[in-house]
């Protein structure tokens, strides 16, 4: 049976509130998916990895540099790409579903890749764009992920 993978995207710089949301999301995601992928750096990425690990999950960080030491301490598997922002396509294509938290243009580029590749993308306080599934809280996000995984709308 293939593992269920979610990518969580969001800003390197985030407020304490968004950091707490990311942590809580990560912890709750362990109930519905097997692996968490992120950009592996600080901010939202570190908080969601921390929460996912606290829930017992496996984290993968696809980082923009060649130096594994750039990954946050909650990443179990570091994939150093040396690709800079071009690594965003790998973060997206690794997932069955993507959850977008608040972020800037890097997050926007990842959302665009989701739409291009027809990967479901859920916005939790992030960019509000046609084609993105907007939710207002973590519980709605988890419910939507569960629904998408159960009814087979997730693209390989």
C-alpha angles and dihedrals in degrees: 000000000000118000118248111240130193127185119209116202131188146119131317087219114051140155122257088252093056090044090056092047090050092050093048091046091052092051093049093045090067087073094061109025136042103215135031120208124192141155086269099226134107132296116031091003094055093044095051091046090050092052093045092051091047086057091051099258134140117247130204123194119199100197128195096229135062092239114094089200089072091072119097118256094253095064112106097187117033118199108192107200108172085214101115112205091349086078087075091084089058092050089054099040091051091065139078089205133010126213116202120207123184113303144135133252094316089059090046090054090052091050089051090053090051091054092045093051094038093240111154110252123194119200116213101181093327134111115331104219133154109268095030119113106233120208130176102213145014094263091057090048092051091046092050092048090050092050094049093048094047098048095046099241090133114109120225 
